[in-house]
Amino acid sequence: MQLKTILNSIEKYKSFVYPDAKWSPGKSGKEIEIPIQYRANSKPICSGYGKKCSGYDRLKARRFEFVPLLAIPVFFVYALRRVNCQECGVVVERVPWADGKNQQTNSYRLFLATWAKRLSWQEVARVFGTSWDSVYRAICWVVSYGVVKRDLHSITSIGVDEIQYRRGHKYLTLVFVHFTPRE
């Protein structure tokens, strides 16, 4: 089974295709670079309004960190297109695997944040060959996504109590949240 087949089953993007992956020399040995190309009939999407617009030109190729494969660093390589949007002017296109100027793919950020629940942030960075700051930014991205998507409308009451569990001043804080069932 080829790497392209695996990527098309787990990271399929409608307007983009994966040509063949290749080895490249990296900082710590070999790395896998996966070039991404846009489909010939696809129009770029404006990063501001999210509408399909006509292309303007292309920028220099960028590398986006992807989930490592058997402890081998993996990178998406893509030259972003600029679009000529009627509302925004000339802006960079929106890509589905990353946002803004971030060099990590969304999948990689989710991967790091998931591991950071089990290990310390420094240990996650060491095991996956990245920086502590990359793990921190991945966690911030996941938390901010959760804060935006949370729904607090069904909470009807919150109770807080402290109980003493040993002699002296040893307390446990108990938080009780009552939800109204959704219909």
Secondary structure, DSSP 8 states (H G I E B T S, - for coil): --HHHHHHHHS--TTEE----EEEEETTEEEEEEE-EE-TT---BBTTT--B-EEEEEEEEEEEEEEEETTEEEEEEEEEEEEEETTTEEEEB--TT--TT-SB-HHHHHHHHHHHTTS-HHHHHHHTT--HHHHHHHHHHHHHHHHHH---TTEEEEEEEEEEEETTTEEEEEEEEEE----
